[in-house]
Amino acid sequence: MNAVRVVMAAVVCVACVVVPSVAPPAQAQLLGKGDSEPLPEAPLEAYERNIAAAPSRCTDFEIVIAAGTGDSNQGDDPLHVRGLRPGSTLIADVEAAGESVSAWQVPYTASVGVLGTLGETRTNMALPYGASLDTGKRAVRTHLATLHDACPDTKVLFLGFSQGAGLLGDLVAESPDPSLVAAYLIADPGRSRTTYHTAETVTGARGVRGENGEILIPLDGVRLASDVSGLTGPRRTSFHDAEAEALTFCHSNDLACATQHDGLAQRVGVRLAQPAAAPLHKLAGRGFKDFGHNPIATMLALAWELAAVSHVVQEYAGETPPFSGEDITGLGVLLHVAAQELLPMAAGLGVPQIPMPLIDLIPHVMSMMPHHLAYFEGGDHPAWTIDGESVESWIAHDMVARMQAS
């Protein structure tokens, strides 16, 4: 897999997420991704209202779910649980075990900038990755404060996939909630390198400790190299101070969580994951999904993204031997588009066409997606397993064991 395809994955990756489809848990209505569901109106107003809303009743446990890139909108109703993939029954499986459990889906932009709007997305605003994470983290912090005021005895579990795992993992590392029982992070872009020190969870599962303290639960037949970590780089804060265990799930073929440590792709991911005010992106709205809304702001925001990528690439190229073959061709495309087609807009030199070379690269990026989605059953790639059972089923059983022990 060449470096350019990995770089594009950092800014174009549109993951699929979820959803339970059987008996709904307390307070939640389960929706499938295939359901006919219009995008929310006035999403920013709905966001502020929904994240501060008090629960209608208290349950013993609440599962906070954060979907991946492209599968959330700030205006989504958190009680309309979309889950992590179409047809998921994880929450219903937990409830069927006799536990008093509710679910709350994080409403956030789940975006990776304007480039991300070239693929399927529910986002209401094409914010850069770092700014998107901030919308999710603010939503969870506000909700948990309201939940604890209304239901002080309710305990919480986190479940996140891809970008959703990134934002929930950040929250656990930065400011762990005292009510948190455990965090389940699937394809976490902030995963640290493995240490090969074995660890046993409180439920008796065996895993491998990461440098930041998370426990990697091995997938059947998979061994991660020690020189790979998440696409946006390991977190600067660790899980060592958190009482709750952070469990991570990653396949060696999934670039979101298993990228060459400090390689070009990761450096691009780190750059794009930095917090940003993103005024141009806010003006751009849904980017290419609503190009007529503000085409100038959309193209300027795209230029910002490509300039950021170009800067990282130029720095990297100065530290390492020249790329060859397909790699150098792809990097040349990125640099050419940023420097010669888009950046001149800042000087008022006109509006270029949507750069076709970038669009041509998207099929290569999309070829990676079966690996990124293979944690779930029903995809194009055979689902990965843990001790012979699906990842979701293993997580459901582990959640129930923790609830029964709490």
N, C-alpha and C positions, 0 to 999 in steps of 0.2 A: 504494500500500500504506500503510494508515494506521499511525500510531505504535503503537497498542495491539496490533495484530496482530504487529508486530515485537517489542514487549515480551514478548508471550506466547511468541514463538518463542525468546526467550532462556531461558525456563524450562520450556517444554513440548516443544521440538524433540526428536523421537526419530528419529534417522537410521538408515538401513539399512546393514549392512555385509556383507559378504563371503565369500568363499571359494572357494579353488581346488578343482577337482574332478577333476583328472587326476593322472598320476604324481606321487606325493609326493616332496618333496625329502628329503635326509638328515635323520633324526630326527623328521620331522613327519608326522602323519596329517591329511589335509585333510578338513574337514567342511563340508557345505552348511548354510545357515541353515534350509532346509526339512527337514533330517534330524530324525528323532525323537530328541531328546536331552534327558533330564531335567536340571533345574538341579542343580548339584553339591551334595552334602551337606557339612556342616561347612565352608563356604567359607573362613572365616577361618583355620582350621587348614591347609587345602589351600593357601591363598595363601602362608603363611609357608614351607611345605615346598617348594612349586614354585618360588618366586622364588630360593631359595637352592640349588636342585638343580644339581649339576655336569653338564655335557653328557656324553653317553655316548661321544662321539668328537668330534674336531675337524675342522672344515671350513675352507676358505680364506676363506669369507665367510659371514656370518649376516645375514639380513634381520629386523629387529625391527619387528613390525607392531602398530599400535595402532588398533583399530576406533573407530567413532563412538559417540555417545550411544545407550544402550539395547542395545548389541550385545556386552556383555562382563559377566563375573561374576568376582569375586575368586577363586572356587573353580575357574575354568576351568583345564584343563591347557594350559600354554603350547605344548606340542608338538602339540596338536590344533588346527591352524591354521584359524581361521574366515575369515581374510582381511578384505577390505573390502567384499565383496558376494557374493551367490550366483552361482556359476558362474565366478568369476574364475580365470584360468589364468596370472596374472602370474608366480608363483613357478615354476611348471612351465616356462613359457617361458624364464625365466632359466636354469633347470637344463638345459633342452634345448640351450642354446648351449654346453654342455660345461663349465660352471663347477661347482666344488665348493661347493655352497651349502646352508645349513640355514635354517630359519625358526623364529622364537620370537614367539608372540602374547602381547601384554601382558595379564595378567589384572588387571582393575581394575573399580571399580564402574560406570564409564561412566554416571553418573547426573547429573540436573539437579534434584535435590530431590524432594519429595513430588509436586509438580505433574507431574513427568516420568513418574510411575508411572501416570498416567491413560492413557498410550499403551502400545504394545508395548515390553517391556523384559526383558532377562535379568538385570538387576541383583540383587545380594543385599542391597543396602542403599541406601536413597534419600537418599544424601548430597547436600548442595548441590554445585554445580559445582566450586567451589574445592577443597573437601575431596575430591571425586572425582579431580580432577587429582593431588592429593597421593598417592592410593593408586597411581596409575599411575606417577608419577615415582619413588616409592620402589621399586616392582617393577623398573623398568628399571635403576636404579642398583645394586640388589642383584644382579640377574642379570649385569650387565656386569662387576661385580667378580669374581663367581664364574667367568664365562667367561674373563676375562683371566688368572686364576690357572691355569686348566686348559689354556687354549689361547692362549698369548700372541701367536701369529702370526695369529690370526683377525681379519679386518677386518669392520667392521659398516656396514650401511646402515639408515637409518630410513625407514619408510613409514607415514604416518598420515593418517587422514581425520577431519575435523570435530574433535570433542573430542580424538580420538587425535592429530590433527595439532597441536593446542594443547599437549598434554603433551610430545610429542617435540620440538616447536619450543622450548618452555621449557627443556628439558634442554640442547639445543644452545647456546642463548643464555646460560644460566646457568653451565654447566660442561661445555664441549665435550669429548667423549671423544676421546683421541688416535688411537684406531683407527677413527674414523668416516670413511667414504669420502664419503658424501653423505646429505642428508635430503630426502625428498620429502613435502611438506606440502600435502595436498589440502583445500580449503575451511577454511583455518586461521583460527580465530576470533581469533588473536593477530597477524594480518597487519598490517604497517604500511602507510602510504600510499605510493603510487608516487612516484618522483622524476622519471620520464621520462628518466633517464639510462640509455642502453642499456648492456647488459653481455653478455659472451660467456662461456659456461661452458667448463670444461676439455674438454668433449666437442664443442665447436663450436656448441652451440645458442645462439641469440640471445634475450635477454630484456630486462627492464626492472628496474633496481635499486630496491628499496624503501628507505625511510628507515632501517630497521634493518639493511640489508645483504643481505636475502634477494633472490633473483632471481625475479621473476615471469615464468613462461613463458607467453606470450600464447596464448589459445585462439583458434581460427579465427574471425575476424569480430568479436572482442571487444576493446574498449578500456576499461579502467577509469578512472574519473574520479579526479582527485587528491584529492578530498575524501571518499573512502570508505576505510574500514579494517575490521578484524575486529570482530565483535560484542562481544568482551570487551575491546576496546581494544588498541592496539599494546603490545608488551612493553616493560617498563622497561629491560631489558637487550637488547643487539643481537647480531647475528651477526658483527660486524666482527672479533672476536677469534678466531673459529672458523676453523680451516684448511679444514675441509670446507665445501662449498657447500650452502646451504639453498635448495632450489628450491620455489617455491610456485605453486599452480594455483588460480585463482579466476575465476568468472564474475560479471559485473556484476549479474546477477539473483539471485545467491546471497547472502542476507542474513547468512549465517554469517561470510563473509569480506569482504563489501562493504556495510557499513552506514554511514550518514551519520556522519562523524567528529565525535565529541563531541555527537552528538544524543541524544535521550531513550533510544532503544533501547540504544545503546552504553553510556550511563551505567548503565542497569539491568544490562547484561551485566557491566560492570566491578565493580559492587557484588556481584553473585552469584558472581563468579569469585574474590573475595577468600578467602584461607584462613579456615576456621572450624572450631572444635572440634566443633560440631554435636552436642551430647549428646542433644538431642531427636530428631534424625534417626537416630542410632544406636539409640535405643530404639524408633523407629518401624519398624525393619526394612525390609521391601519396600514400605512405604507403602500405597497403595490396592490393590496387588497382594495384600496380606495384611492387610487392614484390621482383621480380628479379632485380630491379634497384639497390638496395643496402640493402640486407636483414639484414646485421649486424647493419647498422644505424637504420633501421626500428625497430628491436627488442630492441636496446638500447633506442630509443625514447619511445617505449612502456614501457620499464622498468622505465624510468623517470616519465612517467605519473602514473604508478602504485605505485611507491615509494612516489609520492606526495599524492596520495589517502591514502596510508598506513599511512603516517605521520599524516594526519588529523584524520584518524580513531583512531589511537593510542592516540592522544591527547584527542579526544572526549571521548573515552572509560575510560580515567582516571578521567574524570569530572562527569560522569554519571553512574548510575547503569548498570550492565552487560546486554547485549542484550539477548534475549531468542528466542528459536525456530528457525524459518526460518531466522530471522535477523542474529543471530550469525553464522549460517551456511554460509550465503552469505558473511559476513565480513571475515570469516575464509578463504574463497576461495580467496578473494582479497589479504589478507595478505600472504597467502601461495604462490600464484603465484608471487607476487612482491619479497618476501624475499627468496624463495627457488628455483624458476624456472628462473626468469629473471635477478634479480640483480647480481647473480654470473657472468653474462656475462662481467660485468665491470672488473672482475679479470681474464678474458680470459679463463673461464672454459667451453667454448663451447656454441653452439647455441641451445636453446631448441625449441621444437615444439610450434606452435601457441597454446596457452593454451585453451583447450576445455572447461573448466569450464566457462570462460568468454563468449565463443560463446554460451554456453547453457543458459546464462542469457539474451541474446539479445531478445528472444521471449517475455520475461516478459517486457522488456523495450518497445518493439514495441507495446505491448497491450495498452500502454499509449497514443500512437500517435493519435488515433481518437479524443481524447479530445483536444489535442494540435492543431489539424487541423480543429476543428469544427467551427471556425470563418468564414469558407468559405463553400459555397454550393457545393454539389456534392460529399461529402466524405462519409465515412462509418457511421458517427454519424450525427444525425439531426443537421443542422446548427443553431447556436445560433443567436438571433435576438436582435434588439434594437427598442423598440416601434413598434414591429411587422414586421420590415423590416430587411433584411440581414445586417450584419456588414459592408460589402463593399458598399452596396447601401446607408446606412446611412452616411458613410464617404464621398462618392461621392457628396451627397446632401449638406453636411456640407462644403465641399471644394468649391462648386459652390457659396454657400451663402457668404463665406468669400471673394471669388474673386469679386463678384458683389459689395461687400461693400468696397473693397479696392480702 
